[in-house]
Amino acid sequence: MRSRSVIGLAAACTLLAACDGLKEAFTAHVDVVARAGSQELTVGRLSDLIGNAKLPVPITRENLGILTDIWTGYEQIAYAAAHDDSLNDKKAIDLAVAPIVNSQRLQLFMDSVSKTFKVDSGSEAAYNQAAGGLLAARHILIGYKNPAVPPTAAEKDSLRKKAEQVRSQVTPANFAAMVAKYSTDPTAGQNKGYLGVFPKGAMIPAFSAATASLKPGEISQPVETQYGFHIIQRMPYADAKHDFAAQYAQTAERQADSAYMAQLESSSDLKVKDDAPSTIKEAVKDPAKHRNDKGTLATYNGGQLTVADFLGWIEAIPPQQQVEQRIPGAPDSVLKPFVKSVALQQVLLRRVDSAHVDLKPEERATLYTGVGQLVGNIWQTLGVDPKMLADSAKNTAEKERLAASRVDAYLDRMMAGQAQPISFPTPLKRMLEAKYPSSTNAAGLDRALEQAQRVRAKADSVKAANQPKSQVPLPGMGAPSGPPSAGATPPATTPKKP
């Protein structure tokens, strides 16, 4: 078997003229990190960009990947400029922004559905029963000096006695005055001890339990927490009814929403596949690769949630929530319910479609205009606006080369800290990738990482060699050798013990 393998390889080398030719082909492959438009990002170029960066950018594979993605986006949009393509095709825009638009449509639909919910505005009876788990209270805090440090027995005993003495004087009529006189809560000056309406779980357990045990208007005995001793009054309904009504309406609406979604899940026979967590962990590592992935994550009556669908939905989630960054480290016990919640959004979307809920025509028009303005701004920033290119290039090929050179110049300034990275919203990335596909070579990225580390080490060495030498001896390094200069003060000496 082994001899056959050798013969087969020799035959392949012969077909390619020589084994050296095959070697060169593989070497060329790993010398390229990425391709976009008509350009290639070489190992040398990427390693120089990050290795010689003036910015304090750590050399990691993740950072090289980020820089490669930046280069790819810049080259794609520069290539579009060279071809005078303003990316204004409405169908392409609709497809790219579909996840975000669908989220907006869902919100519009649920706003209309919520109007049909019969929600109690919060009666006095509901308040007295702490309906919805809502309480309202004010307090006087006799606090420890440092809540982060456990109090001594003496401090605790002293504060308890003081709290008991204050409690003996407190009445509903003078509560506010006693807050001003005794409370150590730093917010007492602004709120007079009033904590508003809050769910039971919003406060530490001892405080919540004590408040819940009171009838409206009653005042507690001193309640100990890690902050000190609290004298709590559960607010009378008349003093809290406005805040309670607002909070209760929100809570009741959330409960109605939950009931609606529970009914939706039950009627759809929604089921999440056991391997869904591992599948989405892989997908978020390289979303572009899985943009059209039809793998099934969940099924429901009449449809399924695919990997591509899932990626679309999470792209619509605000970036500050960092969902894609949190998924790889999350346990399956968290990810499986998360996939179910995403699948429910898709099931709900079918109801939205049936109800013909959509953006207004003027909102769509604003969307198209916004994409055009974004593309134009990026072109101007990179210096690749078609009008700019036409001033110096005669044909499309020359425009491509000129646009690529200006992208390179911008990247150089960016890594020198002289220009800011340009943000590409996800819909624009989707549009560019759909029309001008790119590719990334993992082997080339690995090679760039190794080379960038060598480039950085050399740059650091040169920088250190060019640093002026200190004339002052460093601690522990001793005094400079040689005789002292004229007029120098001799070093002090310590007399030896006899």
PyMOL commands that set and color helices and strands:
alter all, ss='L'
color gray80, all
select helices_A, chain A and resi 2-15+19-30+43-51+61-82+90-114+124-128+131-133+153-167+175-182+188-191+200-202+205-212+237-268+276-285+287-290+307-315+319-321+323-329+332-354+361-382+386-392+396-415+426-435+442-465
alter helices_A, ss='H'
color red, helices_A
select strands_A, chain A and resi 32-36+39-42+134-143+194-199+223-225+228-234+271-272+296-300+303-306+439-440
alter strands_A, ss='S'
color yellow, strands_A
deselect
rebuild
show_as cartoon
